Amino acid sequence: MGEMVVSALDRSIQALVKQDVALSNEVIRNDARINELHAEARQLCFKALLTQQPVARDLREVLGYLHMASELERMADHAVNVARIARDVADLPPVDAVGGIARLGRQATDQVREILVALVAHDVDQARAIAARDDRVNSIFRRTVDELIRFISENPDHAYRGAKLIGVSQNLERVGDRVTNLAEDLVFLETGETEELG
């Protein structure tokens, strides 16, 4: 599921940069499979809760995975939102700020990849380090939105396109926030302590 989410994010950004409607549609179509995997993960967690009656670490693990699956599914929803916007603006002339959006997308997607590796390795220190880098995502987000606001103010006839691209930026920034949530889940799973990493 995590690999599919990373792919959806990568491809949604490519669709935006390349103005590729077919790729946008592919990301949107493939979301159904991610939703199926999310439902499957939920069912497995609920089955474990009902049949195994886990306690202590086992209970934390099941509840942690339940929440992690939901966070990944929401990341996929953000990728779909980006793909839909990419499709909406595909026929419009490109905007320089798309370069900032591509950087934002790469940073957010890299963090998703890294947190998935940390989850598999149960690496709490790495999770904390990844969450600490969310400042990079936020910084690129702010610069990109500022650039888009300037673009809109200087080109009021293109306000629709600029507003749509601000929407893309917001979706990608939210992916970074969800990575931090996954890092917090991992810390809780491994230590039993709730730690605010954002």
N, C-alpha and C positions, 0 to 999 in steps of 0.2 A: 504494500500500500504506500509506504514511504517513497519507494522508487518511482511509483506512478505519479505521486504528487510532485516530486522533483521534475519529472519529465513534463508534466502539465504546466508547471511554472516556466520552465525553459522554453517550451513551445509557444506559450501564450505571448512571451516577450518577443520571440522570433516573429510571430504573426504580426505583432504591432510594428516592429522595426521594418519588416519586409512588406508590410501591407498585404498580407497573404490571407485571403478570406477562407480558402480551403483549409489551411492550417488552423485557423480560428475555429472553424466548424468541427475539425477533428478533436481539438481539445474539449469542446463542449460535448461532443458525442461520447468521448472516453470517460467523462465524469460519471456516467452511469455505472461503470465497472468499479470505480473508486467507492461510490455509494454502496454497491453490493458488498465490497470488502469491509466497509465500515459496519454494515449490518451484520456481517458474518463475525467480525471481531466482537461486537456487542453480544451476539448470541453466545459465543464461546465464554465470554466473561460472566454473563448471567447464568450459564449452565454451571460454571465452576462455583459460583456463589451458592447456587441452589443445591448442588449435589455433593460438593466437597466441604462446604461450610468452613472456608479458610479463616484462620486467625493470624494475628501479628503480621509478620512480614508477608506471608502468603496473601492475606487480605489486602495489604497495601499494594502488592504487586497487581492483583486483579483490578482493584480500583484505579491504580495508576494507568494500566494498559487501557482500561475503559475510557479514561479521560484523554489519553494520548491519541487513541483512535479518533475521537471526536475532534481534537485539535487538527489532526492531519486532514480529516474530511473538510474542515472549514478552510484550511489552506487551499485545498483543491477548489473549493467554491470561489476563493479569491482569484485563482488562476482562470476559472470560467468567466468571472466578471471581467478580467483583463481581456480575455479572448473575445467576449461580446463587444467590448468597447473597440478593440482592434478591428473587428468586423464593421462596426458603425462608422469608423473614420477612415477605412481603407481607401475610399475614393477621393479623399481630401488631400491637398498638398502636404508633404511632410513638414514637421516643425523641428527646429534645432533642439528643443528641449527633450526630444525623444532620446537623444544620447544620454542625458541625465537619467531618464527613466530606465534605459537599458542598464546603466551602471547600478541603479537602485535594484533592479530585478536580479542582476548577477549577484550582488551582495546578499540579498535576501535568500536567493536560491542556494548559494554557498553555505549560508548558515543552516538551512534545512538539511543539506547533505551532512554537514558536520555534526549536527545534533543527532541525526540518525546513527552515525558511527558511535557517538558517545553512548547512546541508548543501548546499542548492541553490546558495547564493552562495559556497560554499567559504570562509566567513568564520570564520577561526580565533579572532579576538578576540571575536566574538560567542559562539562556542561556549564559550570560557573564562568569559565573563560569565554565560551560562546555567547552566553547571555550578556556578558560585559561588553561585547562588541556590537550590541544592538545600537549603541550610540552612533556607530558608523551609518547604519541604515537611517536613523533619524536625521543625521546631518545631511546625507544625500537627499533625503525626502524634503527637508526644509529648503535646500538650495533649488531643487527642481520645481517645487511649488512656487517659490519666489520668481523663478525664471518664467514660469507659465503665467503668473499674474502680470508680469511685465509685458509678456507677449499679448495677453488679452487687452491690456490697457492701451498698447500701441497699435493693436489690430482689432478693433471692436467688431468688425465684420466676421472675425474668426473666433468669436467668444465660445461658440458651441464646441469647436474642436479643442480649444484650450481647456474648457471645463471638463470635457470628457477625459483629457489627459491628466488633469488633476485627480479625477476619479481613479485612473490607473495607479497613480502614485500612492493614493490612500490605501488601495488594496494591497500594494506591495509592502507598504509600511506595516500594515496589519499582519502580514506574514511574519515579519521580524518579531512582532509582539508575541505571536503564537509560538515561535521558536523559544522565546524566553519562558513561556508557560510550560513547554516540554522540558526545559532545563529544570524548572522548579519541580515538575512532576518526578523527574529522575532523582533529584536530591531527596525528595520526600520518600520515594520508593526505597532508596538505599539507606537513608539515615533515620527515617521516621520523624524528621523535623521539617516544619514548614519554614521555608527560607524565601524571602522576597529578593528576587534577582533583578527586577526591572527598575 
